[in-house]
Amino acid sequence: MAYNCPKNYFMAVNFGYVLAIICTIIVMLIFDHGQPALLYLVPGCLIAVLGTSFYNNEFKEMWEFSEDEFITPPEEEEKKDESDKKTK
């Protein structure tokens, strides 16, 4: 299920990713030697997300985030499937 929500973290991580890719390419061209992309991608994405959370004063909320409320327990899924079969 898709939720209508602000996309500021999505945009921030994409911006961090693009900057990290550019940094990777620049270092590769300057030193004429391939670098592992994750050396730049992981810090770029992490810094973008952490920076966004600090800027929005949401660091604690971001750090303690859990997806448990969005995940349907298997028992409820089975009950829903059974009720769907009965209604057909």
PLY file of the C-alpha trace (Angstrom):
ply
format ascii 1.0
element vertex 88
property float x
property float y
property float z
element edge 87
property int vertex1
property int vertex2
end_header
0.00 0.00 0.00
1.39 3.38 -0.97
1.10 6.27 1.42
0.88 9.92 0.51
3.73 11.42 2.51
6.56 13.94 2.17
9.45 12.67 0.08
12.23 14.76 1.66
14.31 11.73 2.73
13.85 10.08 -0.66
15.03 13.23 -2.42
17.92 13.66 0.04
19.23 10.11 -0.46
18.96 10.47 -4.24
20.89 13.74 -4.08
23.55 12.09 -1.89
23.75 9.15 -4.28
24.26 11.38 -7.32
26.95 13.41 -5.55
28.70 10.20 -4.50
28.61 8.83 -8.07
30.08 12.10 -9.36
32.78 11.94 -6.68
33.55 8.33 -7.65
33.93 9.26 -11.32
36.10 12.29 -10.55
38.44 10.27 -8.32
38.59 7.52 -10.94
39.53 10.02 -13.66
42.09 11.89 -11.54
43.91 8.83 -10.22
43.32 6.74 -13.36
42.40 3.80 -11.18
39.00 2.31 -10.43
37.67 2.76 -6.91
35.00 0.68 -5.24
31.82 2.71 -5.69
30.56 1.75 -2.22
33.51 3.65 -0.77
31.66 6.81 -1.80
28.03 5.68 -2.14
27.45 4.51 1.42
28.83 7.63 3.11
27.09 9.86 0.56
23.68 8.31 1.23
24.18 8.13 5.00
25.34 11.73 5.27
22.37 12.89 3.18
19.85 11.06 5.39
21.51 12.08 8.65
21.85 15.68 7.49
18.18 15.80 6.51
17.10 14.38 9.86
19.21 16.91 11.77
17.96 19.78 9.59
14.33 18.77 10.24
14.95 18.06 13.96
13.81 14.45 13.37
17.01 12.57 14.21
15.60 10.66 17.19
12.43 9.76 15.29
14.47 8.64 12.26
16.90 6.62 14.40
14.12 4.80 16.29
11.91 4.22 13.22
10.36 0.79 12.90
8.37 -0.67 10.01
6.49 -3.07 12.28
3.24 -1.08 12.09
3.32 -1.32 8.28
3.87 -5.08 8.16
0.84 -7.36 8.27
1.37 -10.31 10.63
1.13 -13.68 8.86
-1.91 -14.73 10.94
-3.93 -11.74 9.78
-2.93 -12.42 6.17
-4.18 -16.01 6.42
-7.48 -14.87 7.95
-7.90 -12.32 5.16
-7.19 -14.96 2.49
-9.73 -17.32 4.08
-12.39 -14.61 4.26
-11.69 -13.65 0.62
-12.18 -17.28 -0.46
-15.46 -17.51 1.45
-16.86 -14.37 -0.18
-16.11 -15.64 -3.71
0 1
1 2
2 3
3 4
4 5
5 6
6 7
7 8
8 9
9 10
10 11
11 12
12 13
13 14
14 15
15 16
16 17
17 18
18 19
19 20
20 21
21 22
22 23
23 24
24 25
25 26
26 27
27 28
28 29
29 30
30 31
31 32
32 33
33 34
34 35
35 36
36 37
37 38
38 39
39 40
40 41
41 42
42 43
43 44
44 45
45 46
46 47
47 48
48 49
49 50
50 51
51 52
52 53
53 54
54 55
55 56
56 57
57 58
58 59
59 60
60 61
61 62
62 63
63 64
64 65
65 66
66 67
67 68
68 69
69 70
70 71
71 72
72 73
73 74
74 75
75 76
76 77
77 78
78 79
79 80
80 81
81 82
82 83
83 84
84 85
85 86
86 87
